[in-house]
Amino acid sequence: MKRIISMIMCLAIVVVSIAGCSTLEGDDKGAIINVYLAGEVYNYDPALNCHNSDMVKFFNLIYEGLTRLDEDGNWESALMDEYTKSYNDETKEYKVTITLNSTQWSDGRSVQAQDLVFAWKRILEPTFACSAASMLFDIKNARAAKGGDVSIDDVGIVAVDTYVVEISFEYAVDLDAFFRTCASPALVPLREDVVVRNADWATKTSSMVSNGPFAVKEIDWDKDELVRLERNANYYLDDEADEALDKYVIPWRVITTYGRGGLEDQLAAFDAGEIFYLGEIPLSARAERKGSATISDEMSTHTYYFNTENELFSDVRVRQALSMAIDRNEIVNILTYAKPATGLIPYGVDDGGSDKDFRSVADSKGALVNSTADVEGAKKLLKEAGVKKNAEFTLTIREGNEADEAVAKYVVGVWKDLGFKVKVESLDVQVKRESAESANKIVIDNFGDALETGDFDVIAVDMQMLNTDAFSALSVYATKFSGGGVDMDDPEYPYIKNITGFEKKEYSDLIEKAYAEHDASKRAELLHEAEAMLMDEMPIVPLVFNQDAYLINNNVLSGSEDTYWATRDFKRLEMEDYMKYKKAILAAEEAALTA
């Protein structure tokens, strides 16, 4: 047996050695791969823009947290090298001390413990709105700091050495669950010197730094509308050991181009062999491409948020009626890659630390949201509520998303049949120069601004799960867990409500109970109660559970891996005979420069 083990170990060493050997020759840096990764992303701040699956697909490539999740949702170490846990009898504190792996930011500076401390404390600042805040509330004084009751310096996360972070907790946490949460795309480290110095750091490549396998090197919104990702040459690479440039990240560049005209043109480019990965398939081709696409649950729910401070939507009967009239099966027919929403929490979320799925457990007791329409029931509720005929409101969607546009067209037709006058408002992103002479751009995200400020009647959002726990998605509708912090301009310092304006004492009490309950199975029961109450109050309308579907040219590309978030891991992506493609791309770039 010892001999067999020895042989296996020797073989493993040989495999690692081969994997570490460079395939590059001379000045060659590796493949340039044209893809269509996802919809356009204009702001790369993970704490502000993690609510959208397109953004998460980019963040997965350019940032890395303490841990990562495999395809099944199990955590594995990423930045974290090792950890120890302890309990202090005198202070009654539970602590975990984490040592970081040696890696660097894209500008060459080492990733340090203080980068993690800064990023997490930034989320917990009482004036910083971030829906991820409640995921950190198990940390000592984190919740109190978010509510403005203690200083941010009192939060129990400290850099005790350059590469060592110490985290103190309110109680003996389940570290397995905590480390799964640490894999959230919202909880990656950030550089204080970059973020504080430049308010627009996340929209400009000149100020953007990242610690993942790739860095954003170019964003061209003027001409080709492309984003160029380039290998982070500092990602875990040890220069002193003279390691191969492509040891940890094989592709040199990954270029995603938006300027082809639309998803139809992107599909044509894929079929013509001009791009080799298509991260979104046009609606018109989804049915016929079902057999060749790779399809999985996306961990997000296409949802309509009501502004409950609008007089029309302050009546729960109106919200219920608008939801009740929608046939979710019809939306699935429109989108093809989707499942009817039977609640808010999508498939793939953990149910109380068990092997069971939260959604499946809930659905076994009966769907919280019906997939078929009940138009007569909706009309009855509206009559009870005394809603006047031709009551007006606006549905806001993000411009340029054909799936959102198609769903909105259907839903607006349903609501008009109920007697409402509904206008669809498509909000875009404006990119302007600071001045005629300046090359610097100002990015104005009108949709993001409307969502953040509550300047909407109804707004379409892909509610993205931020971790494997239903609590993170349900708790934000309880005011003290919303992540909005407190209103420092009000002398009473009130908590800021969820962006829907929803507030209900019974719901907040239920979330408080779930937060205080440390038995995983009992906590899961409380969260099921919370989801049921939320679906009865209906400040949001879940429409469908989104599915991810992509096409990849397996004759040219290999080594792509899928993650728990339904994103792609391109670190080991290899391109067959890449010099043939690379020469053509470089020649086109040179021609463009000399034109």
Helices and strands as residue ranges (DSSP letters): H 2-20, E 32-35, H 53-62, E 67-69, E 75-77, E 80-88, E 93-100, H 113-124, G 133-136, H 142-146, G 152-154, E 157-161, E 164-169, H 175-181, H 192-197, G 201-203, E 214-220, E 226-231, G 239-241, E 253-257, H 263-271, E 277-278, G 283-285, E 294-306, G 311-314, H 316-324, H 328-335, E 338-340, H 358-363, H 375-385, E 392-398, H 402-417, E 421-427, E 429-433, E 441-445, H 446-453, E 458-464, H 471-474, G 475-477, G 479-481, H 505-516, H 520-537, E 540-552, E 557-558, E 561-562, E 568-569, E 574-575, H 578-594
